[in-house]
């Protein structure tokens, strides 16, 4: 699947929240300027091709405040006790924080 991506995806340790979907937090598995993948440790009712508001809570070492993204679900994979969701980013109201976080992740990936 990564062969078809236009933008590099960077692994992350951030947490994520989708408003009005679950009280629990998800793990932000990876992020790029065009999309991301999150994973819940429980089933969540996400509808394909539906817009959502996603709050990103960057890991503390990034030094970046939480920010919101407007996303649209592209795919959902459930299995056992987890739910993995692929999201396309449609808007970033706080674009500067989002871009700083993607730049931080790119820097961290290149320095490993």
N, C-alpha and C positions, 0 to 999 in steps of 0.2 A: 504494500500500500504506500509506503514512503517513497517509492520510485515515481509515483504520479504527483507528488507534492511540488508546488512551485516555490514554497518557502521552507527553509530548514526548521525542524521541530527540535526544541531544546528540552531535555529532561529537567524537572523541577521538583522541589519539595514543598511547594506552596499548598495551602488549603484553599478550598473553593466552596461557595454557597450559592445555590440557585433559589431565588426568592419564590415563595409559595409552592415549593415542591417537596421539601423535606426539612425537618428540624435539625438533621445531622449535617456534618461537614463532609465534603468529598476531598479526595487527594487530586490535585492538579498534576497529572502524570507528565504531560508535556505541553509546550506552548510555542506558537509561532505568531507572526503578524497576521496570519489569515485564519488560524484555527487552534484548537486545543483538544485534549482528551482528559476527561475526569473519571474517577472511579469512586463509587460508593461501596461501603461494606454491607449494604442492604439493598433490597429492591426499591427503586423509586419510579414513580409513574411519569415518565417523560414521553411525550408524543413526538414522532418523527416530523421533521420539517416545520417545527413550531418555534416561534421566538421566545427567548427567556432573558432575564437579567441575571448575569453571573457576577458575583463579587469574588475578587481574587485577594487573598490574604498572603502576601509574599513572605518567604522565610525571613527571619530576623536578620540574618547576615547580609541581606540585600540592602537594608536601610531604606526601603521604599514603602510608603503608606499603602493601605488597602485601596483598591480601585475597582470600578464596575466596568463590565463589558456588556454590550448587547450581542447576544449569540442566537444561533438557530441550530437546533439539533439536526444532525445528519445521519447518525446511526446509533443504535443501542445494542449492546451485547450483554446478555445476562447469563449467569451461570453460578450455581451453588449459592453462595452467600454474597455475591458481588454483582455490581451493575456498572459497566463501562460505557461511557457516552462520548461520541465524537461530535464536536461543535464547531461550526463556522462562525467567525467573528464578523458581525455586520456593522458595528459601531463601537467607538471607544470615547465616551464622554470626557474622560480625563486622559486624553491621548498621550500627554507628556509622561505621566507615571507608567502607563502601559509600555511605551517605547523604551523608557529607562529600564524597565524590568526585562524586556526582551533583550536589550543590549547587555544587561548584566548576565543573563543566562548564556548568551553567545560568548561573552568574555570568559565565564566560568567553564564552559565546555571546551574552549580552545586552550585553556591553561592547565587542563588535566592531563 
